[in-house]
Amino acid sequence: MDEDRRPGFATRAVHGARMPPIDQDAPSVPIFQSSTFRFETSERYADTISFRRPGYTYTRGYGNPTLAAFETLMADLEETESAFSFASGMAAIHTVATTCAGAGDRVVASPELYGGTFSLFRNVLPRYGIEVTFVDAHDHDAVGEALPGAKLFYCETIANPNVTVVDLEALSGLCQNAGVPAAVDNTFASPYLCNPARYGFDFVLHSATKYIGGHSDLIAGVVCCSERDVAGLRNTVIETGATMAPLEAWLCMRGLATLELRMQRHSANALSLATFLEQHPKVDRVHYPGLATHPHHALARRQLPMGFGGMLAFEVEGGVDAGRRFCDGVELAWIAASLGGTQTLVGHAASTTHRQLDAQARRAAGLADGLVRVSVGIEDPDDIAADFARALEKV
Ligand SMILES: *Cc1c(COP(=O)(O)O)cnc(C)c1O
């Protein structure tokens, strides 16, 4: 074979692309749109795939530089040692639950949960032989009684749909006494408003789809925890596969750059809308932790000192029909699933976000039939209030 022969077209097209040398900073981390990474030798491959040396093997579970950059940033913002990224919030929750618990084990969970999480705990985990005990997370005596022997405690910082706030310090103390790992879904608060690891929580989870991404343009999840716990989650994900995609990690980093600004605006807009709704004659009740009438207002002031977030719920006078008619009457706000994006979204909780709960479970979660859930966006607050006033006129 001619040593100097120029490789053929196909070979040059396959092997010719090179990262150009660069010794300058760029404002964003490159997107490593790569499933696999080259090794110099078989020995290095063997050492890297066994985590005996640092490096990248395969993006599913083993790691990817863009995911690593996002994870390092998340760990810093949540004040944990490490973090691990997932394809969705549900993938993150499923992985934490199934890494901590297996057949014959028990999980203790608050019943005030995101609908998908409640359904996972009630319908899916039992199929794996994992028993879930639901205990009111505001009743610390009941939690203390349920914990011994459990493999995981699970709750939400600010819970769907009545925006209740749990006492993170008290709950983590109970978990530490019982030797039970504590996990909290911090999606509604975001790492800007609350850092549950400071109170001793072991796993801080996010649906990054919401405030972290912040623009309703991706699905992603992340868990912030110790390096040891990341290793456990990684071992599960290498086999189960729910990895975040590199583009999503990049979008999440772009979202995080403006998280503080957005959360300040979400919180200010929500407080202003909650105050407006509270005074409206056609509104029976407003649920927002920033209102003095909220049952956990004093706790929320301590635990969420930077703001009370962008989520609120309210009961339109007249029940189910009135709640639905209100949603059909808004024009600026959208009737839509999800939360944490730039535009204001509304939804009738019982028939949409909490459809997985039957009437009994809805009552247990304190969910009124006519409850409207609002993800308050970052629009001009006067325009949001005008839109809601118009829709309430039509009810
Ligand atoms: C949306 C959401 C989830 C699920 O996250 P996905 O990214 O949709 O899988 C979990 N918990 C809370 C509080 C959520 O709002």
The ligand as an ORCA input file, in Angstrom:
! r2SCAN-3c Opt
* xyz 0 1
  C     -42.971     19.058     36.124
  C     -42.654     18.562     37.471
  C     -42.082     17.298     37.646
  C     -41.819     16.354     36.500
  O     -40.806     16.866     35.679
  P     -40.692     16.529     34.104
  O     -39.501     17.329     33.687
  O     -41.965     16.978     33.461
  O     -40.499     15.059     33.987
  C     -41.780     16.902     38.940
  N     -42.029     17.695     40.003
  C     -42.582     18.912     39.858
  C     -42.838     19.737     41.072
  C     -42.919     19.393     38.593
  O     -43.469     20.593     38.464
*
